[in-house]
Amino acid sequence: MGVISKTLDELEKYSKPELVVNELKEIGKTLQGNQGLVFFAYEDENQTTVRPIQTLKPLIAVSKVEPIKPEKEINVVEDKGGSSSKPSIQLPIINPDLGWVNKYWAKIKPILVRMKNGVVRGVERIIKGIKSFSSKLSVKFKELYGNKKWFKKVASQLSTVKINRPNFSGKGMRIDGYKTRDVRAKRIRLVLLVVTVIVILALGINFTIKARRASIVHNEATKIFTSVETLVKKAENSSTSDKESSELAIFQAKNALKELPEEISEKDTTLRQGFDTRILTVEDSLYKRVGLTDSDGKLSTFVDTRLSFGENSNPTDMEIYSDDSGNEYLMVTDKGLNSVFRVSLYDKTSQRLIDTDGLLKDPEYVSMGNSGVFVFDNKTGVLKASYDKDKWFGSFVELSGLARENIKAKNISEFIILAESDNVYLLDQDDNAVLKSVFSYENRYGLYYKYMTNEKFANATDILADLSVYVLTKDTPQLIRYSYDYNEQKQNENPLTISGVDGDLGELTKGFTRSSLDEGLFVFDQTLKRFIMFEKPQEAGEDILHPNEVILKKQYVYRGSKGEVWDSVKDFVVDSSNSTMYILDGSVIWKVML
C-alpha cells in the first residue's frame, strides 16, 4: 500500500476496471530500488472484444467462365505457378530399355559382393594383426626400456594422442602443442584412409579384370578342348586300321592345342597335359616309337670308362666282335689314355691291348677285320694288332703305306675294314671321297686312291656296309647307298627311299649294320636324339622286299629325367642277337634292351 498510497484517492474515482489497470501500469513504471507492485485483474472471456476482419474488395470483377472440358486423348498440364496463361503441351513418354543394365548388373553383382566381403575380411585381419603386433611390441619395449628416462618421456608424449576416443579441446586454447599434434594426427589418419581406399579400389578393379579375363580364356580353352577330344578319339580308333586318317587327326589336334591361350588355369593345364599324353601314345603306335625311362629296366649304365679304364679316360670310338667260342666283346679306343681296351659283354671286365712300341699316340677310330683289330691314329696312321693263338691280340704294329705322313687328308671322319682281305677305307671330307687301300701281304698295303667321290661327302659322318656301302651325311639325303656295278666294275650311287619316319630326318651322325641283308640297319639322329632301326630291301632272289626302300621298324627315344643323356654320342653297336644296343655317350657306355 506504500507505493499506491499517494494515488489511492484517484484510483477510487475510476469506475471502469480498464482505467484502474492502466493507472497501475503507470505506477509500475515509476518504481525505484527495492520497490515492487503486484496486482491481479479479473477479465471475463465473454467480455473480450473481437476485432472484425475487414475483407478487401476485389478491384476487378472477373466474370465466371465455364471451364472447357478437354478430350480424353489429350493430357492437360495445369499451370500452378504464375498468373499468365501458358499453353499446355503433351510431351512424349520415353520408356528406355534398361534390360541390358539389369542383366549386366546381375552378372557383376555377385563378383562385387564377393570382392567386398573379401576386402572387409582382409582389412579386419590386417587390423587385428596390427593390434596384436602392436600390443606385443609395446609389452616387449616396456620390459626392455621401461626404466629408461627417454622411454618414459616418449610414453608421456604418446599418452596425449587420442585414438578412437572423443576429441575434447577448448576453443582457441593451446597447451604445450597438444592441439597442434592432434590436428597433425587427424591429417595423417585421413591420408592413410585415402591411400587405403585407393589401394583397395585398385585391387578390386584388378581382381575384377583378372576374373573377367580368366572367364574368357577358360571359355576359349573349353571350345578348343571339345574339338581336340573329337580328333584324338578319331585317331585312337583308327591308328591300326587307317594310318593316314589317324595321322591327319593327330596333326589337326596338335595344331588346335597350339591355339590355346597362354594364361590358362591349372585345371585347363591338366587337361592339356592329358591330351598331350594321349597324342603321344597314338604317335608311338603310329611311328613305332619306344620311350626309354630311368626306371623301366630297358636303359642302364653298362660301363663308365673313367672308373673301368682310368680317371683320364676319353673314349672316341667303339666296335663289337665275337671270338671263336661265341663270346662277344666291345673294342674301345681311348685318346685320353692312348690305349685300346677290350670289354667283355658277359662280365664287363676290361683289358688293355698290348702296345709295346708306344705307337698309340692319338687313337681315333677302331674297326675289326678278319686278321685282327685295326686302329686309325691321328699321329701314327693305321695300326694293327693281330689275333694270336690264345684268342688274344699281339702288340700293335704300323702298316706300310698307311703311315700318317702318307695320308694327305687332314679331316678323316671315319675308318672301316671291309672284304675278306681286310682292305682299308677312309672317309675323307677334304676331297669329298672314300679312300681305299688294298692289302698286299703281311703288314703291307698299297697306296690309297679315291674309291668313291661325291660332293655330299663334304659333311659325311660315317661309313658302313653289307653287300652295299652306306655313307651318312648331315645334308639331304642323309643316307646315301652305293652298289657295285659289275658291268662298269665300280661302285655307283643307288638311291634309297626312307619310309615310315615321322617328320624329316635330322643329322645322321652314326650308323651300324651287319653283312646280312636280314639284319637291321641302325642310324642315330643327332638332331632329335633318337636311334632308328630300318628294314633293308631285298632286291634279288625269290623273296623281293620293297626294293630301293628302307622301312621304319622301330625307333628309340629317351624320356627320363637325366638332362645330358645322348648329348655326346660317339658310336654305337648292336649284339649278334639284335637284342641289345651299346651306346658310347661321352665316357659312359649305355646298355639298351631292344
Secondary structure, DSSP 8 states (H G I E B T S, - for coil): -TTTSTTHHHHHH--SHHHHHHHHHHHHHT--TT----------GGG-----------SS-----------TT-------S-SS--------------HHHHHHHHHHHHHHHHHHHHHHHHHHHHHHHHHHHHHHHHHHHHHHHTT-HHHHHHHHHHTT--SSS-----TT--STTHHHHHHHHHHHHHHHHHHHHHHHHHHHHHHHHHHHHHHHHHHHHHHHHHHHHHHHHHHHHHTTT-HHHHHHHHHHHHHHHHTS-SS--HHHHHHHHHHHHHHHHHHHHHTTEEEE-SSSSSEEEEEEHHHHT-TT--EEEEEEEE-TTS-EEEEEEETTTTEEEEEETTT--EEE---TT---SSEEEEEE-SSEEEEEETTTEEEEEEB-TTSSB---EEEEEEEGGG---S-EEEEEEETTTTEEEEEETTTTEEEEE-EEETTEE---EEEEE-GGGGGEEEEEESSSEEEEESSSSSEEEEEEETTTTEEEE---EEES-SS----EEEEE--SSTTS-EEEEETTTTEEEEEE--B-SSS--BSTTEEEEEEEEEE-SS-TTTTSSEEEEEE-TTSSEEEEEETTEEEEEE-
